[in-house]
């Protein structure tokens, strides 16, 4: 293991099992929460120690021959991200800042909705996707959680886009750890 590049060697956590099909270059990752299937563009080598895998620079597709090192690094990052997705739940906390800004959960038949009052002349309704959970314990806090980090971040950004925080008063939808530097208004 000394002569191998340590950058592209991935340690497999104990709670995760992997299955690799060398013929089709498909990796199945099973975790405690879910399982994920990845179609790879480079080959993997399982090292003598079964807790390590190495991402090689051998490209499977003829079209990608010129981008060996790029594909090797991208595949390594993709596998590490997949290990996190099958083992943990990601959460984003949103806060509504402003007088009269409220959020409510609704359930109509089999459709889960979130109802926003954001100071507009109309109400905004958001349909909750199936793999995402959105909960509000207070009328000004919202928790978006799910297994896929990119999807949770995308849904949080979409909800935040309904009312971006303004830079003079700080009203709008903010992430819980977000700080806004307020601008000073005009002086007469």
Residue pairs with C-beta under 8 A, 6 or more apart in sequence:
1 9
1 47
1 49
1 52
4 47
4 54
7 73
7 76
8 54
8 55
8 56
8 72
8 73
8 76
9 47
9 52
9 53
9 54
9 55
10 52
10 53
10 54
10 55
10 76
10 79
10 80
10 83
11 51
11 52
12 18
12 50
12 51
12 52
12 53
12 83
13 83
13 87
14 51
15 31
15 32
15 87
16 29
16 30
16 31
16 83
16 86
16 87
17 29
17 30
18 27
18 28
18 29
18 30
18 53
19 27
19 28
19 30
20 26
20 27
20 28
20 44
20 46
20 53
21 27
21 28
22 43
22 44
24 39
25 39
25 40
25 41
25 42
25 43
25 60
26 37
26 38
26 39
26 40
27 37
27 38
27 40
27 44
27 79
28 35
28 36
28 37
28 38
29 35
29 36
29 37
29 38
29 79
29 82
29 83
29 86
30 86
31 83
31 85
31 86
31 87
32 86
32 87
33 86
33 87
33 88
33 89
33 147
34 85
34 86
34 147
35 86
36 82
36 85
36 86
38 78
38 79
38 82
40 60
40 75
41 59
41 60
41 61
41 64
41 71
41 75
42 55
42 56
42 57
42 58
42 59
42 60
42 71
42 72
42 75
43 56
43 58
43 60
44 53
44 54
44 55
44 56
45 53
45 54
45 56
46 52
46 53
46 54
47 53
47 54
53 79
55 72
55 75
55 76
55 79
56 72
57 68
57 69
57 71
57 72
59 65
59 67
59 68
59 71
64 71
81 149
84 149
85 147
85 148
85 149
86 147
88 147
89 145
89 146
89 147
90 145
90 146
90 147
90 148
90 149
90 152
90 153
91 143
91 144
91 145
91 152
92 143
92 144
92 145
92 152
92 153
92 156
92 175
93 141
93 142
93 143
93 144
93 175
93 176
94 141
94 142
94 143
94 144
94 156
94 159
94 160
94 173
94 174
94 175
94 176
95 140
95 141
95 142
95 173
95 174
95 175
95 176
96 102
96 103
96 118
96 139
96 140
96 141
96 142
96 163
96 172
96 173
97 140
97 165
97 170
97 171
97 172
97 173
97 174
98 118
98 119
98 163
98 169
98 171
98 172
99 171
100 117
100 119
101 117
101 118
101 119
101 140
101 163
101 171
101 172
101 173
102 116
102 117
102 139
102 140
103 114
103 115
103 116
103 117
103 136
103 139
103 140
103 142
104 114
104 115
104 136
104 139
105 112
105 113
105 114
105 115
105 134
105 135
105 136
106 112
106 113
106 114
106 115
106 125
107 113
111 127
112 127
112 128
112 134
113 125
113 126
113 127
113 128
114 125
114 126
114 128
114 134
114 136
114 142
114 159
115 123
115 124
115 125
116 123
116 124
116 125
116 126
116 162
116 163
117 123
118 124
118 162
118 163
118 173
119 163
119 171
124 162
126 158
126 159
126 162
128 134
129 151
129 155
131 146
131 147
131 148
131 151
132 144
132 145
132 146
132 151
132 152
132 155
133 143
133 144
133 145
133 146
134 142
134 143
134 144
134 145
134 155
135 142
135 143
135 145
136 142
136 143
137 143
142 159
144 152
144 155
144 156
144 159
145 152
146 152
146 155
156 175
159 173
160 172
160 173
160 174
160 175
162 173
163 171
163 172
163 173
164 172
164 173
165 171
165 172
165 173
165 174
165 178
165 180
166 172
167 180
167 181
167 182
167 183
168 182
168 183
168 185
169 182
170 180
170 182
174 180
